[in-house]
């Protein structure tokens, strides 16, 4: 499996967790101090402040350390 294929699969898994999971508070990436949106609290935002649930979420920029 190539690096690109791995990124696509990881992005898909995270999307499914966000969409079908029990909620942000149960997620490993839960961030109670995140105030970007009223609904989501996420440590794994990308450079545009999108979360994995967003179709345009960029996994590469999300993986860069703050």
Secondary structure, DSSP 4 states (H G I P E B T S, - for coil): --HHHHHHHHHHHHHHHHHHSS-GGGSTTB-TT--SSSS--BS---TTS--TTSTT--HHHHTS--
